[in-house]
Amino acid sequence: MLCLKYLFSKSILAIIKKKVVSLHNIPHVPVLYREVQEIFEHIEEGTIVDCTMGYAGHSTLILQSNTNIHLIGIDQDQTAIDFSTQRLEPFKDRVQIRKGRFSKMSLEVFEEENNIRGLLADIGVSSLQLDEKDRGFSFDSDNLDMRMDPLSELTAQTVVNTYSQKDLERILSEYGEVRNYKHIASEIISNRPFSSAKELSQCIRPFAPRGKKIHPSTLVFQAIRIEVNNELGELEGLLDSIEKSGLTQARIAIISFHSLEDRIVKQRFKKWSKSCICDDHAMRCTCGNDHSLGKMLSRKPYEAKNDEVKENIRSRSAKMRVFDLGI
Ligand SMILES: C[S@@+](CC[C@H](N)C(=O)[O-])C[C@H]1O[C@@H](n2cnc3c(N)ncnc32)[C@H](O)[C@@H]1O
């Protein structure tokens, strides 16, 4: 079964490299696909922004079920843009595609579009980015790159080979929640420079945390990837731009795979729900008690059901939080 999966992903890569995109070979299965469709299905007109279009799995479902809406798809990865441009061609002028980081592109979109009714962000890496060896995300890659946008400046090689002990410790403990982060940071420093993910993975393997089901390098690689792509900064930037957008009547859905990201989304949605922003210790309200931007659709995040987890293991750690602006 594993072997078949491997051959399947190899053939998809070959197809994409040749730019002969067969739409039966979709390199990424969208998570929480039923829930995403459900939460947007009431939107009958206007525009929905997919901030992480990737391979257009969610975008396709939304365009199919909401037949009058327009969609703006954003991604920073040219390979994803090329694939999705073809995949979404049947929807013709209902679709606009933009390349760039969503923290910045969302600001532009909010300024230009006046009827945005929904926004989706499915934060993180796509299966293809993880599987494609020369992108350097996988443990056995001959590269050490990990950039989602290959034109951006910071690479995993720079992080691993030039960061100070203190900075390596910070990213390992904050972004990877690696228990023995000090030890691993000093192993990296004593054995560098590294030129491939394979070398790095072999060096840290004996010391990396041993999860029950995860590869020992997973958390260390995750931490480096988050740093390289400024993933938490991007998420904060997107939330800032939504907060300043002045959007009314828009449903915001954010899917995250990491507890730190989920916490950021949860706290921001909580803040947006609050009508009174006076200090918790204030004797009485002096702020006007009219600061709420809307409300959370539910307190608990949406999570994948068992049947989806069986079909798509990535969905196991996905959490989606939804906020209605303007209610
Ligand atoms: C998990 S995949 C999305 C998959 C997509 N929902 C689908 O159904 O095919 C995440 C995508 O978001 C993109 N991405 C991640 N962070 C980004 C950012 N800050 N700005 C723009 N695109 C980003 C990645 O390049 C990747 O293609």
The ligand as a Tripos MOL2 file, in Angstrom:
@<TRIPOS>MOLECULE
LIG
   27    29     1     0     0
SMALL
NO_CHARGES

@<TRIPOS>ATOM
      1 C1         -2.3590   23.3130    3.0290 C.3       1 LIG1
      2 S1         -2.0330   23.9750    1.4660 S.3       1 LIG1
      3 C2         -3.6200   24.4970    0.9010 C.3       1 LIG1
      4 C3         -4.3210   23.4620    0.1190 C.3       1 LIG1
      5 C4         -5.6250   23.9250   -0.4970 C.3       1 LIG1
      6 N1         -6.5940   24.3280    0.4920 N.3       1 LIG1
      7 C5         -6.2050   22.8500   -1.4100 C.2       1 LIG1
      8 O1         -7.3240   22.4160   -1.1570 O.co2     1 LIG1
      9 O2         -5.5180   22.4410   -2.3510 O.co2     1 LIG1
     10 C6         -1.3580   25.5000    1.8930 C.3       1 LIG1
     11 C7         -0.9940   26.3730    0.7090 C.3       1 LIG1
     12 O3         -0.8750   27.6830    1.2030 O.3       1 LIG1
     13 C8          0.2590   28.2910    0.6780 C.3       1 LIG1
     14 N2          0.6960   29.2500    1.6960 N.ar      1 LIG1
     15 C9          1.1340   28.9810    2.9500 C.ar      1 LIG1
     16 N3          1.4370   30.1240    3.5770 N.ar      1 LIG1
     17 C10         1.1790   31.1280    2.7030 C.ar      1 LIG1
     18 C11         1.2840   32.5500    2.7680 C.ar      1 LIG1
     19 N4          1.7310   33.1600    3.8630 N.pl3     1 LIG1
     20 N5          0.9100   33.2760    1.6970 N.ar      1 LIG1
     21 C12         0.4500   32.6590    0.5590 C.ar      1 LIG1
     22 N6          0.3450   31.3220    0.4190 N.ar      1 LIG1
     23 C13         0.6940   30.5720    1.4880 C.ar      1 LIG1
     24 C14         1.2490   27.1800    0.4330 C.3       1 LIG1
     25 O4          2.1250   27.5380   -0.5950 O.3       1 LIG1
     26 C15         0.3320   26.0170    0.0660 C.3       1 LIG1
     27 O5          0.1770   25.9200   -1.3350 O.3       1 LIG1
@<TRIPOS>BOND
     1     1     2 1
     2     2     3 1
     3     2    10 1
     4     3     4 1
     5     4     5 1
     6     5     6 1
     7     5     7 1
     8     7     8 2
     9     7     9 1
    10    10    11 1
    11    11    12 1
    12    11    26 1
    13    12    13 1
    14    13    14 1
    15    13    24 1
    16    14    15 ar
    17    14    23 ar
    18    15    16 ar
    19    16    17 ar
    20    17    18 ar
    21    17    23 ar
    22    18    19 1
    23    18    20 ar
    24    20    21 ar
    25    21    22 ar
    26    22    23 ar
    27    24    25 1
    28    24    26 1
    29    26    27 1
@<TRIPOS>SUBSTRUCTURE
     1 LIG1         1 GROUP 0 **** ****
